[in-house]
């Protein structure tokens, strides 16, 4: 039988609902990693770009 058969009897099927559940599981798993990444990126941008520009403007 073809793995993506319409009757869903073969493994690997599941359709859009299965894809949505996997997507939600990945979002839960990586949410805090994404938040930490954005925090580090924002801190580095502030320290390496915006503060030197501000200091140069003030001086």
C-alpha positions in Angstrom: 0.0 0.0 0.0 1.1 3.5 -0.7 2.2 5.3 2.5 0.0 8.4 1.9 -3.1 6.4 1.0 -6.4 8.3 1.5 -7.8 5.7 3.9 -5.1 6.6 6.5 -4.4 2.9 7.3 -0.7 3.2 6.5 1.8 4.8 8.8 3.0 8.3 8.0 -0.4 9.6 7.2 -2.4 11.9 9.4 -3.0 14.9 7.3 -3.1 18.6 8.3 -4.1 17.9 11.8 -1.0 15.9 12.5 1.1 18.6 10.9 -0.5 21.2 13.1 0.1 19.2 16.3 3.8 18.7 15.4 4.1 22.4 14.7 2.6 23.3 18.1 4.9 20.8 19.8 7.9 22.4 18.1 6.7 25.9 19.1 6.4 24.9 22.7 9.8 23.2 22.7 11.7 26.1 21.1 9.8 29.2 22.5 12.2 29.9 25.3 15.2 29.2 23.1 13.8 31.9 20.7 13.2 34.3 23.5 16.8 33.8 24.8 18.2 34.3 21.3 16.2 37.6 20.9 17.4 38.8 24.3 21.1 38.2 23.4 20.7 39.7 20.0 19.0 42.8 21.3 21.7 43.2 24.1 24.5 42.9 21.6 22.9 45.3 19.2 22.4 47.9 22.0 26.0 47.5 23.2 27.8 47.3 19.9 25.8 49.6 17.7 23.4 52.0 19.5 25.6 52.9 22.5 28.7 53.8 20.4 26.5 55.9 18.1 25.0 57.7 21.1 28.4 58.2 22.7 29.8 59.6 19.4 26.8 62.0 19.2 27.2 63.2 22.8 30.9 63.8 22.4 
